[in-house]
Amino acid sequence: MLQLRPNCECCNTDLPPDTTEARICTFECTFCATCADGKLKGTCPNCGGELVTRPRRPANKLAKYPASTERVYKPQGCAGTN
């Protein structure tokens, strides 16, 4: 089950579980669409994998299977990727 991490690793923007603006790689590194499509050009800076739109968990499942509250913020990993 996906963790649905709550923020962008580059800019720390909040990414609620129902947003269409979250992007992830196969390791669940999480970024906002602005960073993923802009500075990162669709490639994860951690693993080199493709960044794709994160699936949204149905609202009726979030109560039983909540999104993660653990924030991962690594702005140094996104520096100089322009």
N, C-alpha and C positions, 0 to 999 in steps of 0.2 A: 504494500500500500504506500502510495506517495506521501511524503511528509508534509507537502504544501507549506513550505517555509514562508515566513511572514514578511520578508523584505528582499530588496535587491542587494546582492553582494557588493556591487560597485558604488552605488549612491545612497544606499540605505532607505530608499523609498519604500513605504508600506505597500505590501501586495496581499490584500485580503484573499481568502480562499475562493471567492466568486469572481475575481477579476479576470478579464481577458488580456490584461497587460503583462502577465508573468510569462517568462521563458525559462525552460530548463534543458539540461543535457541529460544523458543517461545516468549520470551520477547524482542527479537532482540538484546540481549547482543551480541557483535561482537568480534571475536578473529581470529588471523591468524591460519593457519593449524598447524604450528609448536607448538604454545602454546596450542591449543585445543587438539591436538593428543598427545603431549608430557606431559607437566606439568599438564594439566587439565584432561588428560585421558578421553576426550569426555564428560565431565560433566561441566556445567556452575557453576562457583564459587558463583554466585549471587543468583541463584534460585534452583540449583541442577538439572536443566533440561538437556536433551540431546543436544549436539552440533552437528549440521548437516551442510552440505555444503549450503552456502547461494545462492539462485537463482540469476541469472544474468538478469538484465533488458535489453531488446533488445535496441541496439544503437539508433534506430529510435524513441524510446519512452523516452530516457534520456533527450532530449531537452525540451519536455513538462513536464516530470516528473523527475526532476533531483535528483541525490543522495544527501543525507544530507551532510552538511559541518561541522556539530557540532561534535567535537572530544570528546570522552569519554575515559579517561585514568585513571585507578585505579590499579596501580601496586601492591598496598598493598593487594588487594583482591586476587592476584595470588601468593603471597609469601607463601612459606611453603606448597604448594600443591603437591610437588613431591612425 
